Amino acid sequence: MRSLLILIVAACGPAAAPPIVARPPAAPPPARPASTSCGDAGVILRGRVDDPRKAGPAKEAVIASACLHDHWDSETLRCIGSAPIPQDCLDKLTEAQRETLDTKLVAWGDLFGESVESRGGGDDHAMARVVECSSGIGNVAAYAPVLTVTGEANDFASALRKQAIEELCNDSWSNEVKQCFEDGGLAETCRAQLEAHEQTAVTDKLTEIDQLVARIAVMKQQPARFDCKKLVAVHYGDAAWKGKAEPRPDPKATRGELAKVAAERKQMIAESRTLMTKACTDERWSATSRACIATGGGDACFRGASIPASRWGFPAVGVIAKTGIPECDAYSAANAALLACNKFPQSAKDAVMQGFEQQRQLWHNATTDQKAAFASMCKQADQAIRQAALSLGC
């Protein structure tokens, strides 16, 4: 899956999108005009590639998108545009910005079979290879308490554990701990090497998952309560929509304009419910996943069934929700078109949808002042996603 994150970057920026909070963060303040744009940075930092026709533009898009969505500052950009060795300017990035860029470059290299340097160029900056969390968490089913459920329920619980532990691993686990697991160490031996707060986080997450699995087992004894219509009524019930995909009220709007917004929202909700009911029926969602959703398990239910949770966000993917920002609405349409392309790998679609859903929530909550900044960002992201689609033949 990691090898396909290049497509996520080109479409929506980094996989770890800004967190959704009750009060949206202020849009980044306007920076002084930089002599070098993010697009320029991609070209300058691209370095040598074996396939300049396909891999070259894709690598430029990776760097440009990381720059755009991680908000590289104007000083860094000016340095990149003027320094004798532009790669040295990346020392000005924060640790998080560097990690994001390196991760995306590794994904690009895996996808195109290219060698990768963490700074987009010279051999003097070769990136150290580290153990990835995908292989550095061991057999999560063997973590204490060991899973005792069997069959479909075991697969479901194992999938939940794997994703949850990978997230914790990505947050802070040391390379030594991951190496222990990758070398085949016993689960409890390797877990003992975690910091105290990390061990607590693992225990809490496993307890949470075990409690959900227990609720699912009870629900599965009452099949009539978790058919497709029932689970949709829970997931997309009126209460679930409160505060979601609601454009910030415009005090200058007329009564007619307000009525139009309300009608569009009502249609958006209805379309989301229809899409989910159809998918549940046509795709024959398992009894375990349906029971989970019916219990109100939320996104965990989709993750356990390998269904992208962001596909069933608010609104569902494929339903266009007006944000009041034309550039972001256009970006939404381009994103939906890419997701509908059968040449776009499903694993990449999953990650694209996750990041896009988080961005969309920010647009809906944008203040008037923020909308101008988001419009600029969406315009550039729209261009990047169209380039990605073109390179795939979509």
C-alpha positions as CSV (number, residue, x, y, z in Angstrom):
1,M,0.0,0.0,0.0
2,R,2.8,2.4,0.9
3,S,4.1,2.2,-2.7
4,L,0.9,3.9,-3.9
5,L,1.0,6.9,-1.5
6,I,2.6,8.9,-4.3
7,L,-0.9,9.1,-5.8
8,I,-2.3,10.3,-2.5
9,V,0.3,13.1,-2.4
10,A,-0.4,14.2,-5.9
11,A,-4.1,14.3,-5.2
12,C,-4.6,15.4,-1.6
13,G,-1.3,16.1,0.1
14,P,0.1,14.0,3.0
15,A,-1.8,11.1,4.4
16,A,-1.8,12.6,7.8
17,A,-4.2,15.6,7.1
18,P,-4.8,18.4,9.7
19,P,-6.8,17.2,12.7
20,I,-10.5,18.2,12.8
21,V,-11.2,20.2,15.8
22,A,-14.3,21.9,17.2
23,R,-13.0,25.3,16.1
24,P,-11.1,25.1,12.8
25,P,-7.6,26.3,12.9
26,A,-6.9,29.7,11.3
27,A,-5.8,29.6,7.7
28,P,-2.1,30.1,7.3
29,P,-1.3,33.8,7.3
30,P,-0.4,35.2,3.9
31,A,3.4,34.8,3.4
32,R,5.6,37.3,1.7
33,P,5.8,36.5,-2.0
34,A,8.4,33.9,-2.6
35,S,10.6,33.9,-5.6
36,T,10.3,30.2,-5.7
37,S,6.9,28.4,-5.7
38,C,6.2,24.9,-4.5
39,G,6.0,23.8,-8.2
40,D,9.4,25.3,-8.8
41,A,10.8,23.5,-5.7
42,G,9.6,20.2,-7.2
43,V,11.5,20.8,-10.4
44,I,14.6,22.0,-8.7
45,L,14.8,19.2,-6.1
46,R,13.8,16.4,-8.5
47,G,17.3,15.4,-9.1
48,R,18.2,12.4,-11.4
49,V,15.6,9.8,-12.3
50,D,15.9,6.8,-14.6
51,D,12.6,7.4,-16.2
52,P,12.3,11.2,-16.9
53,R,9.1,10.9,-18.9
54,K,6.9,9.3,-16.2
55,A,8.8,9.1,-13.0
56,G,10.2,12.6,-13.3
57,P,7.0,14.6,-13.4
58,A,5.5,12.3,-10.6
59,K,8.5,13.0,-8.4
60,E,8.1,16.7,-9.0
61,A,4.4,16.4,-8.0
62,V,5.3,14.6,-4.8
63,I,7.7,17.3,-3.7
64,A,5.4,20.2,-4.8
65,S,2.4,18.7,-3.0
66,A,4.4,18.0,0.2
67,C,5.5,21.6,0.1
68,L,2.0,22.9,-0.5
69,H,0.2,21.0,2.1
70,D,2.9,21.1,4.8
71,H,3.2,24.9,4.2
72,W,7.0,25.1,3.6
73,D,7.9,28.7,4.6
74,S,9.0,31.4,2.2
75,E,12.6,31.4,3.5
76,T,13.0,27.7,2.7
77,L,11.6,28.3,-0.8
78,R,13.8,31.2,-1.5
79,C,16.8,29.1,-0.3
80,I,15.8,26.3,-2.7
81,G,15.6,28.7,-5.6
82,S,19.0,30.4,-5.0
83,A,21.3,28.0,-3.1
84,P,24.2,26.3,-5.0
85,I,23.0,23.0,-3.4
86,P,19.2,23.3,-3.1
87,Q,18.9,20.0,-1.2
88,D,20.8,21.6,1.8
89,C,17.9,24.0,2.2
90,L,15.7,21.1,3.4
91,D,17.5,21.3,6.7
92,K,15.2,24.3,7.3
93,L,12.1,22.0,7.3
94,T,10.7,20.8,10.6
95,E,11.1,17.2,11.6
96,A,7.5,16.4,10.7
97,Q,7.9,18.1,7.3
98,R,11.0,16.1,6.5
99,E,9.4,12.9,7.6
100,T,6.4,13.5,5.4
101,L,8.6,14.3,2.4
102,D,10.9,11.3,2.9
103,T,7.9,9.0,3.2
104,K,6.3,10.2,0.0
105,L,9.6,9.9,-1.8
106,V,10.0,6.3,-0.7
107,A,6.5,5.6,-2.0
108,W,7.3,7.2,-5.3
109,G,10.5,5.2,-5.6
110,D,8.7,1.9,-4.8
111,L,6.0,2.7,-7.4
112,F,8.4,3.6,-10.2
113,G,11.3,1.3,-9.3
114,E,13.6,4.3,-8.8
115,S,16.3,4.9,-6.2
116,V,15.4,7.4,-3.6
117,E,17.3,10.1,-1.7
118,S,15.6,11.8,1.2
119,R,16.4,15.2,-0.1
120,G,15.3,14.7,-3.7
121,G,18.8,14.8,-5.1
122,G,22.5,14.2,-4.4
123,D,24.0,10.9,-3.3
124,D,25.5,12.7,-0.3
125,H,22.0,12.7,1.3
126,A,21.1,9.0,0.9
127,M,18.3,8.1,3.3
128,A,18.8,5.6,6.0
129,R,16.6,2.6,5.7
130,V,14.5,1.9,8.8
131,V,12.0,-0.7,9.8
132,E,8.5,0.1,8.7
133,C,5.6,-0.3,11.1
134,S,3.9,-2.6,8.6
135,S,6.6,-5.2,9.4
136,G,7.6,-3.9,12.8
137,I,4.6,-4.8,15.0
138,G,4.7,-8.6,14.8
139,N,1.6,-10.8,15.0
140,V,-1.0,-8.6,16.7
141,A,-3.3,-11.6,17.3
142,A,-0.7,-12.9,19.7
143,Y,-0.6,-9.8,21.8
144,A,-1.9,-10.4,25.3
145,P,-4.8,-10.9,25.8
146,V,-4.6,-13.3,22.9
147,L,-7.7,-13.3,20.6
148,T,-10.1,-16.2,21.4
149,V,-12.8,-15.5,18.8
150,T,-12.6,-17.6,15.6
151,G,-13.6,-17.4,12.0
152,E,-14.9,-14.2,10.5
153,A,-14.8,-12.5,13.9
154,N,-11.2,-13.3,14.4
155,D,-10.3,-11.9,11.0
156,F,-12.2,-8.7,11.9
157,A,-10.6,-8.3,15.3
158,S,-7.1,-9.0,13.9
159,A,-7.6,-6.3,11.2
160,L,-8.7,-3.8,13.8
161,R,-5.7,-4.7,16.0
162,K,-3.3,-4.4,13.1
163,Q,-4.4,-1.0,12.0
164,A,-4.6,0.4,15.6
165,I,-1.2,-0.9,16.6
166,E,0.4,0.4,13.3
167,E,-1.0,3.8,14.1
168,L,0.5,3.7,17.6
169,C,3.8,2.5,16.1
170,N,3.9,5.3,13.6
171,D,3.4,7.8,16.4
172,S,6.4,7.1,18.5
173,W,7.9,3.5,18.5
174,S,11.6,3.3,18.3
175,N,13.4,1.5,15.5
176,E,14.8,-0.9,18.1
177,V,11.3,-2.0,19.1
178,K,10.3,-2.5,15.5
179,Q,13.5,-4.4,14.8
180,C,12.7,-6.7,17.7
181,F,9.4,-7.6,16.1
182,E,10.8,-7.9,12.6
183,D,13.5,-10.3,13.8
184,G,10.7,-12.6,15.2
185,G,10.9,-11.7,18.8
186,L,8.1,-12.8,21.2
187,A,5.3,-10.2,21.3
188,E,5.6,-9.6,25.0
189,T,9.4,-9.4,24.9
190,C,9.2,-6.7,22.3
191,R,6.4,-4.9,23.9
192,A,8.4,-4.7,27.1
193,Q,10.9,-2.5,25.3
194,L,8.3,0.2,24.7
195,E,8.2,3.3,26.9
196,A,5.7,3.1,29.8
197,H,3.2,5.5,28.1
198,E,3.5,3.5,24.9
199,Q,2.7,0.2,26.7
200,T,-0.3,1.8,28.3
201,A,-1.6,3.1,24.9
202,V,-1.3,-0.5,23.5
203,T,-3.2,-2.0,26.4
204,D,-5.9,0.7,26.2
205,K,-6.4,0.2,22.5
206,L,-6.6,-3.6,22.8
207,T,-9.2,-3.3,25.5
208,E,-11.2,-0.9,23.4
209,I,-11.2,-3.4,20.5
210,D,-12.1,-6.4,22.7
211,Q,-15.1,-4.5,24.1
212,L,-16.3,-3.7,20.6
213,V,-15.9,-7.3,19.5
214,A,-18.0,-8.3,22.5
215,R,-20.8,-5.9,21.6
216,I,-20.8,-7.3,18.1
217,A,-21.2,-10.8,19.3
218,V,-24.3,-9.8,21.2
219,M,-25.7,-7.9,18.2
220,K,-25.2,-10.9,15.9
221,Q,-27.7,-12.8,18.0
222,Q,-30.4,-10.5,16.6
223,P,-30.1,-10.5,12.8
224,A,-33.1,-8.3,12.2
225,R,-31.3,-5.4,13.9
226,F,-28.4,-5.2,11.5
227,D,-29.7,-5.5,8.0
228,C,-28.5,-2.9,5.5
229,K,-31.3,-0.5,6.1
230,K,-30.9,-0.7,9.9
231,L,-27.2,0.0,9.9
232,V,-27.6,2.9,7.5
233,A,-30.2,4.4,9.8
234,V,-27.6,4.3,12.6
235,H,-24.6,5.5,10.6
236,Y,-26.4,8.2,8.7
237,G,-29.1,9.0,11.2
238,D,-30.1,12.6,11.6
239,A,-28.2,12.9,14.9
240,A,-25.0,11.7,13.1
241,W,-25.1,14.6,10.7
242,K,-25.3,17.3,13.4
243,G,-22.4,19.6,12.9
244,K,-21.0,17.8,9.8
245,A,-20.9,19.2,6.3
246,E,-22.7,22.3,7.4
247,P,-21.4,25.4,5.7
248,R,-20.8,28.3,8.0
249,P,-23.9,30.5,8.1
250,D,-23.7,33.6,5.9
251,P,-25.4,36.5,7.8
252,K,-25.9,38.3,4.5
253,A,-27.8,35.4,2.8
254,T,-31.3,35.9,1.7
255,R,-34.2,33.7,2.7
256,G,-34.1,32.1,-0.7
257,E,-30.4,31.4,-0.5
258,L,-30.8,29.8,2.9
259,A,-33.6,27.6,1.6
260,K,-31.4,26.5,-1.3
261,V,-28.6,25.6,1.1
262,A,-31.0,23.6,3.3
263,A,-32.5,21.7,0.2
264,E,-28.9,20.9,-1.0
265,R,-28.1,19.5,2.4
266,K,-31.2,17.4,2.5
267,Q,-30.4,16.0,-0.9
268,M,-26.8,15.3,0.1
269,I,-28.0,13.3,3.1
270,A,-30.5,11.3,1.1
271,E,-27.9,10.5,-1.6
272,S,-25.4,9.3,1.1
273,R,-28.0,7.0,2.6
274,T,-28.9,5.6,-0.8
275,L,-25.3,4.9,-1.8
276,M,-24.5,3.2,1.5
277,T,-27.6,1.0,1.4
278,K,-26.8,-0.1,-2.2
279,A,-23.1,-0.8,-1.4
280,C,-24.0,-2.8,1.7
281,T,-26.4,-4.9,-0.4
282,D,-24.4,-5.2,-3.6
283,E,-21.1,-5.9,-1.9
284,R,-22.6,-8.3,0.6
285,W,-21.1,-6.8,3.7
286,S,-20.4,-9.4,6.3
287,A,-22.6,-10.1,9.3
288,T,-19.7,-9.0,11.5
289,S,-19.2,-5.6,9.8
290,R,-23.0,-5.0,9.6
291,A,-23.5,-5.8,13.3
292,C,-20.5,-3.6,14.2
293,I,-22.0,-0.6,12.3
294,A,-25.4,-1.2,13.9
295,T,-23.9,-1.0,17.4
296,G,-22.6,2.4,16.5
297,G,-19.0,1.2,16.2
298,G,-18.3,3.9,13.6
299,D,-15.1,4.0,11.6
300,A,-13.6,1.0,13.3
301,C,-16.3,-1.2,11.7
302,F,-15.1,-0.2,8.2
303,R,-11.5,-0.6,9.1
304,G,-12.1,-4.1,10.4
305,A,-13.8,-5.1,7.2
306,S,-11.2,-3.4,5.0
307,I,-13.7,-0.9,3.8
308,P,-12.3,2.7,3.6
309,A,-14.0,4.6,6.4
310,S,-13.7,7.9,4.5
311,R,-15.8,6.4,1.8
312,W,-18.7,6.7,4.2
313,G,-17.9,10.1,5.6
314,F,-20.3,13.1,5.7
315,P,-21.2,13.1,2.9
316,A,-20.4,9.8,1.3
317,V,-17.7,9.8,-1.4
318,G,-19.4,10.4,-4.8
319,V,-21.8,12.9,-3.2
320,I,-20.7,16.5,-3.9
321,A,-21.2,18.8,-1.0
322,K,-21.1,22.5,-1.8
323,T,-18.5,24.3,0.4
324,G,-19.1,27.8,-0.8
325,I,-15.5,27.8,-2.2
326,P,-15.8,27.3,-6.0
327,E,-12.1,26.2,-6.3
328,C,-12.6,23.6,-3.6
329,D,-15.9,22.4,-5.2
330,A,-14.0,22.0,-8.5
331,Y,-11.3,20.1,-6.6
332,S,-13.9,17.8,-5.1
333,A,-15.3,17.0,-8.5
334,A,-11.8,16.2,-9.9
335,N,-11.1,14.0,-6.9
336,A,-14.4,12.1,-7.3
337,A,-13.5,11.5,-11.0
338,L,-10.1,10.1,-10.1
339,L,-11.7,7.8,-7.5
340,A,-14.1,6.5,-10.1
341,C,-11.2,5.6,-12.5
342,N,-10.6,1.8,-12.6
343,K,-6.9,2.4,-13.3
344,F,-6.4,4.0,-9.9
345,P,-5.5,1.3,-7.4
346,Q,-8.0,0.7,-4.6
347,S,-5.3,0.9,-1.9
348,A,-4.4,4.4,-3.1
349,K,-8.1,5.3,-3.3
350,D,-8.5,4.4,0.4
351,A,-5.8,6.8,1.5
352,V,-6.9,9.6,-0.9
353,M,-10.4,9.4,0.5
354,Q,-9.2,9.6,4.1
355,G,-7.1,12.7,3.6
356,F,-9.7,14.3,1.4
357,E,-12.5,13.9,4.0
358,Q,-10.5,15.6,6.6
359,Q,-9.7,18.6,4.3
360,R,-13.4,18.8,3.3
361,Q,-14.4,19.3,6.9
362,L,-12.1,22.2,7.2
363,W,-13.5,23.9,4.1
364,H,-17.0,23.6,5.4
365,N,-16.0,25.3,8.7
366,A,-13.9,28.0,7.0
367,T,-14.4,31.6,7.9
368,T,-14.7,34.3,5.3
369,D,-11.0,35.2,5.7
370,Q,-10.0,31.6,5.5
371,K,-11.8,30.9,2.3
372,A,-9.4,32.9,0.2
373,A,-6.4,30.9,1.5
374,F,-8.3,27.6,1.0
375,A,-9.3,28.6,-2.5
376,S,-5.6,29.1,-3.5
377,M,-4.7,25.7,-2.0
378,C,-7.6,23.9,-3.7
379,K,-6.7,25.4,-7.1
380,Q,-3.1,24.1,-6.8
381,A,-4.3,20.7,-5.5
382,D,-6.8,20.5,-8.4
383,Q,-4.0,20.9,-10.8
384,A,-1.9,18.3,-9.1
385,I,-4.7,15.7,-9.0
386,R,-5.4,16.3,-12.7
387,Q,-1.7,15.7,-13.5
388,A,-1.9,12.4,-11.4
389,A,-5.0,11.3,-13.3
390,L,-3.4,12.1,-16.7
391,S,-0.3,10.1,-15.8
392,L,-2.6,7.1,-15.0
393,G,-4.6,7.4,-18.2
394,C,-7.7,8.3,-16.3
